[in-house]
């Protein structure tokens, strides 16, 4: 830091009322940060990487329109976007918004019996993004919003051919 920058910082600090400095100090003494939570489910973290260390493994198969099939594992509680990312599954453009519900690139199609096993309900925000997805069906969901459970072990999902990124519309 240059001498002039230090003088400027000192001058700024001298002009701040003491009550503001006390408020800033108490703000910085928070002992534990709050977890980052998903906008669709306030009890579900955006990323499940640290939460699920002792959970059971669940097998998932992603089938693409060109016939490729990827069978991978994720931990119970991981969302399907995390499973794709953690296993380096080569799905072009999948999860472009990183699970923030601002695109539909992680659109997946489920079999009816598997769709009925999904515990987390579809939210209005997810439905809005699904309206923009190519190949929408009655059993469509966004992978970033579907968390794995024991009941979903052996899950097979279809990855539609086209993707739509709402951020580019």
C-alpha positions as YAML, in Angstrom:
chain: A
units: angstrom
residues:
- id: 1
  name: UNK
  ca: [0.00, 0.00, 0.00]
- id: 2
  name: UNK
  ca: [1.46, 3.37, -0.94]
- id: 3
  name: UNK
  ca: [1.93, 6.19, 1.56]
- id: 4
  name: UNK
  ca: [-0.79, 8.30, -0.08]
- id: 5
  name: UNK
  ca: [-3.25, 5.38, 0.12]
- id: 6
  name: UNK
  ca: [-2.47, 4.92, 3.80]
- id: 7
  name: UNK
  ca: [-3.03, 8.65, 4.45]
- id: 8
  name: UNK
  ca: [-6.36, 8.51, 2.61]
- id: 9
  name: UNK
  ca: [-7.47, 5.46, 4.62]
- id: 10
  name: UNK
  ca: [-6.47, 7.16, 7.87]
- id: 11
  name: UNK
  ca: [-8.38, 10.32, 6.92]
- id: 12
  name: UNK
  ca: [-11.48, 8.32, 6.06]
- id: 13
  name: UNK
  ca: [-11.33, 6.40, 9.35]
- id: 14
  name: UNK
  ca: [-10.97, 9.61, 11.36]
- id: 15
  name: UNK
  ca: [-14.18, 10.96, 9.83]
- id: 16
  name: UNK
  ca: [-16.29, 7.88, 10.59]
- id: 17
  name: UNK
  ca: [-18.35, 8.26, 13.79]
- id: 18
  name: UNK
  ca: [-17.25, 5.95, 16.61]
- id: 19
  name: UNK
  ca: [-20.65, 4.21, 16.68]
- id: 20
  name: UNK
  ca: [-20.19, 3.14, 13.05]
- id: 21
  name: UNK
  ca: [-16.76, 1.71, 13.80]
- id: 22
  name: UNK
  ca: [-18.21, -0.25, 16.74]
- id: 23
  name: UNK
  ca: [-20.98, -1.58, 14.50]
- id: 24
  name: UNK
  ca: [-18.41, -2.69, 11.90]
- id: 25
  name: UNK
  ca: [-16.31, -4.41, 14.56]
- id: 26
  name: UNK
  ca: [-19.30, -6.28, 15.96]
- id: 27
  name: UNK
  ca: [-20.31, -7.27, 12.43]
- id: 28
  name: UNK
  ca: [-16.87, -8.80, 11.85]
- id: 29
  name: UNK
  ca: [-16.98, -10.85, 15.04]
- id: 30
  name: UNK
  ca: [-19.66, -13.26, 13.83]
- id: 31
  name: UNK
  ca: [-18.33, -16.62, 14.94]
- id: 32
  name: UNK
  ca: [-19.93, -18.88, 12.35]
- id: 33
  name: UNK
  ca: [-21.04, -17.99, 8.81]
- id: 34
  name: UNK
  ca: [-24.52, -19.01, 7.83]
- id: 35
  name: UNK
  ca: [-24.76, -21.69, 5.11]
- id: 36
  name: UNK
  ca: [-25.64, -20.69, 1.56]
- id: 37
  name: UNK
  ca: [-29.11, -22.04, 0.94]
- id: 38
  name: UNK
  ca: [-30.95, -22.83, -2.24]
- id: 39
  name: UNK
  ca: [-33.56, -20.31, -3.35]
- id: 40
  name: UNK
  ca: [-36.09, -23.05, -4.09]
- id: 41
  name: UNK
  ca: [-35.80, -24.91, -0.79]
- id: 42
  name: UNK
  ca: [-34.51, -22.88, 2.17]
- id: 43
  name: UNK
  ca: [-33.39, -26.05, 3.96]
- id: 44
  name: UNK
  ca: [-31.34, -27.43, 1.04]
- id: 45
  name: UNK
  ca: [-27.81, -26.09, 0.42]
- id: 46
  name: UNK
  ca: [-26.89, -24.94, -3.08]
- id: 47
  name: UNK
  ca: [-23.93, -27.27, -3.07]
- id: 48
  name: UNK
  ca: [-24.14, -30.56, -1.27]
- id: 49
  name: UNK
  ca: [-20.44, -31.42, -1.45]
- id: 50
  name: UNK
  ca: [-19.60, -30.77, 2.22]
- id: 51
  name: UNK
  ca: [-22.91, -31.85, 3.72]
- id: 52
  name: UNK
  ca: [-22.98, -35.43, 2.44]
- id: 53
  name: UNK
  ca: [-19.66, -36.99, 3.44]
- id: 54
  name: UNK
  ca: [-21.17, -39.98, 5.30]
- id: 55
  name: UNK
  ca: [-24.13, -40.65, 3.00]
- id: 56
  name: UNK
  ca: [-24.72, -43.75, 0.87]
- id: 57
  name: UNK
  ca: [-23.86, -43.92, -2.84]
- id: 58
  name: UNK
  ca: [-26.65, -43.85, -5.41]
- id: 59
  name: UNK
  ca: [-26.14, -45.01, -9.01]
- id: 60
  name: UNK
  ca: [-27.46, -42.83, -11.85]
- id: 61
  name: UNK
  ca: [-27.36, -43.37, -15.62]
- id: 62
  name: UNK
  ca: [-27.54, -40.42, -18.01]
- id: 63
  name: UNK
  ca: [-28.65, -41.37, -21.55]
- id: 64
  name: UNK
  ca: [-28.08, -38.85, -24.35]
- id: 65
  name: UNK
  ca: [-30.00, -38.55, -27.61]
- id: 66
  name: UNK
  ca: [-26.97, -39.73, -29.60]
- id: 67
  name: UNK
  ca: [-26.98, -43.08, -27.76]
- id: 68
  name: UNK
  ca: [-24.19, -42.41, -25.27]
- id: 69
  name: UNK
  ca: [-24.78, -43.65, -21.75]
- id: 70
  name: UNK
  ca: [-22.94, -42.55, -18.60]
- id: 71
  name: UNK
  ca: [-23.40, -44.55, -15.41]
- id: 72
  name: UNK
  ca: [-22.00, -42.72, -12.39]
- id: 73
  name: UNK
  ca: [-22.49, -42.50, -8.65]
- id: 74
  name: UNK
  ca: [-23.49, -39.66, -6.38]
- id: 75
  name: UNK
  ca: [-24.05, -39.47, -2.68]
- id: 76
  name: UNK
  ca: [-27.50, -39.41, -1.19]
- id: 77
  name: UNK
  ca: [-28.51, -35.73, -0.98]
- id: 78
  name: UNK
  ca: [-26.44, -34.63, -4.01]
- id: 79
  name: UNK
  ca: [-28.44, -32.97, -6.75]
- id: 80
  name: UNK
  ca: [-28.08, -34.34, -10.29]
- id: 81
  name: UNK
  ca: [-26.07, -31.30, -11.41]
- id: 82
  name: UNK
  ca: [-23.51, -32.04, -8.67]
- id: 83
  name: UNK
  ca: [-23.39, -35.68, -9.84]
- id: 84
  name: UNK
  ca: [-22.60, -34.60, -13.42]
- id: 85
  name: UNK
  ca: [-19.94, -32.11, -12.30]
- id: 86
  name: UNK
  ca: [-18.32, -34.37, -9.68]
- id: 87
  name: UNK
  ca: [-18.04, -37.26, -12.15]
- id: 88
  name: UNK
  ca: [-16.88, -35.13, -15.11]
- id: 89
  name: UNK
  ca: [-19.73, -36.39, -17.28]
- id: 90
  name: UNK
  ca: [-19.37, -34.93, -20.77]
- id: 91
  name: UNK
  ca: [-22.76, -33.26, -21.33]
- id: 92
  name: UNK
  ca: [-22.28, -30.15, -23.47]
- id: 93
  name: UNK
  ca: [-23.61, -27.00, -21.79]
- id: 94
  name: UNK
  ca: [-25.17, -28.90, -18.88]
- id: 95
  name: UNK
  ca: [-25.66, -26.69, -15.83]
- id: 96
  name: UNK
  ca: [-24.53, -23.42, -17.40]
- id: 97
  name: UNK
  ca: [-25.94, -21.32, -14.53]
- id: 98
  name: UNK
  ca: [-24.36, -23.60, -11.88]
- id: 99
  name: UNK
  ca: [-27.70, -24.40, -10.28]
- id: 100
  name: UNK
  ca: [-29.01, -20.87, -9.73]
- id: 101
  name: UNK
  ca: [-32.29, -21.49, -11.58]
- id: 102
  name: UNK
  ca: [-31.52, -19.06, -14.37]
- id: 103
  name: UNK
  ca: [-31.33, -21.51, -17.28]
- id: 104
  name: UNK
  ca: [-32.75, -24.86, -18.31]
- id: 105
  name: UNK
  ca: [-29.54, -26.51, -19.53]
- id: 106
  name: UNK
  ca: [-29.77, -29.25, -16.88]
- id: 107
  name: UNK
  ca: [-33.23, -30.30, -18.13]
- id: 108
  name: UNK
  ca: [-33.72, -34.05, -17.72]
- id: 109
  name: UNK
  ca: [-36.58, -36.41, -18.57]
- id: 110
  name: UNK
  ca: [-37.49, -39.15, -16.08]
- id: 111
  name: UNK
  ca: [-39.47, -42.35, -16.38]
- id: 112
  name: UNK
  ca: [-42.89, -41.94, -14.76]
- id: 113
  name: UNK
  ca: [-42.11, -44.37, -11.91]
- id: 114
  name: UNK
  ca: [-38.81, -42.57, -11.15]
- id: 115
  name: UNK
  ca: [-40.46, -39.15, -11.44]
- id: 116
  name: UNK
  ca: [-42.97, -40.17, -8.77]
- id: 117
  name: UNK
  ca: [-40.10, -41.09, -6.38]
- id: 118
  name: UNK
  ca: [-38.61, -37.57, -6.39]
- id: 119
  name: UNK
  ca: [-39.17, -36.10, -2.93]
- id: 120
  name: UNK
  ca: [-38.65, -32.38, -3.62]
- id: 121
  name: UNK
  ca: [-41.66, -30.79, -5.31]
- id: 122
  name: UNK
  ca: [-41.27, -28.68, -8.42]
- id: 123
  name: UNK
  ca: [-41.29, -24.96, -7.55]
- id: 124
  name: UNK
  ca: [-42.75, -22.08, -9.55]
- id: 125
  name: UNK
  ca: [-39.21, -20.87, -10.37]
- id: 126
  name: UNK
  ca: [-38.29, -24.30, -11.74]
- id: 127
  name: UNK
  ca: [-41.50, -24.47, -13.78]
- id: 128
  name: UNK
  ca: [-40.70, -21.05, -15.28]
- id: 129
  name: UNK
  ca: [-37.31, -22.34, -16.45]
- id: 130
  name: UNK
  ca: [-38.77, -25.62, -17.70]
- id: 131
  name: UNK
  ca: [-41.17, -23.64, -19.90]
- id: 132
  name: UNK
  ca: [-38.08, -22.60, -21.88]
- id: 133
  name: UNK
  ca: [-36.65, -26.12, -22.22]
- id: 134
  name: UNK
  ca: [-36.55, -28.09, -25.47]
- id: 135
  name: UNK
  ca: [-38.35, -31.43, -25.48]
- id: 136
  name: UNK
  ca: [-40.41, -30.69, -22.38]
- id: 137
  name: UNK
  ca: [-42.48, -33.61, -21.08]
- id: 138
  name: UNK
  ca: [-44.77, -34.32, -18.14]
- id: 139
  name: UNK
  ca: [-41.82, -35.95, -16.34]
- id: 140
  name: UNK
  ca: [-39.28, -33.18, -16.95]
- id: 141
  name: UNK
  ca: [-37.26, -31.67, -14.10]
- id: 142
  name: UNK
  ca: [-34.12, -29.57, -13.79]
- id: 143
  name: UNK
  ca: [-31.21, -31.68, -12.58]
- id: 144
  name: UNK
  ca: [-30.07, -28.95, -10.20]
- id: 145
  name: UNK
  ca: [-33.35, -29.27, -8.30]
- id: 146
  name: UNK
  ca: [-33.52, -33.06, -7.95]
- id: 147
  name: UNK
  ca: [-31.69, -34.52, -4.95]
- id: 148
  name: UNK
  ca: [-30.71, -38.17, -4.80]
- id: 149
  name: UNK
  ca: [-32.38, -40.48, -2.29]
- id: 150
  name: UNK
  ca: [-32.05, -44.22, -1.67]
- id: 151
  name: UNK
  ca: [-35.33, -44.68, -3.57]
- id: 152
  name: UNK
  ca: [-33.66, -43.29, -6.72]
- id: 153
  name: UNK
  ca: [-30.82, -45.88, -6.76]
- id: 154
  name: UNK
  ca: [-30.47, -47.20, -10.32]
- id: 155
  name: UNK
  ca: [-32.12, -44.07, -11.76]
- id: 156
  name: UNK
  ca: [-31.98, -43.68, -15.56]
- id: 157
  name: UNK
  ca: [-32.61, -40.22, -17.01]
- id: 158
  name: UNK
  ca: [-32.74, -38.95, -20.57]
- id: 159
  name: UNK
  ca: [-30.76, -35.84, -21.49]
- id: 160
  name: UNK
  ca: [-32.71, -34.02, -24.24]
- id: 161
  name: UNK
  ca: [-30.90, -33.17, -27.46]
- id: 162
  name: UNK
  ca: [-31.23, -29.38, -27.34]
- id: 163
  name: UNK
  ca: [-30.67, -26.99, -24.48]
- id: 164
  name: UNK
  ca: [-32.00, -23.52, -23.86]
- id: 165
  name: UNK
  ca: [-30.11, -21.04, -21.74]
- id: 166
  name: UNK
  ca: [-32.57, -18.41, -20.49]
- id: 167
  name: UNK
  ca: [-29.66, -16.04, -19.81]
- id: 168
  name: UNK
  ca: [-29.16, -15.70, -23.58]
- id: 169
  name: UNK
  ca: [-32.79, -15.09, -24.55]
...
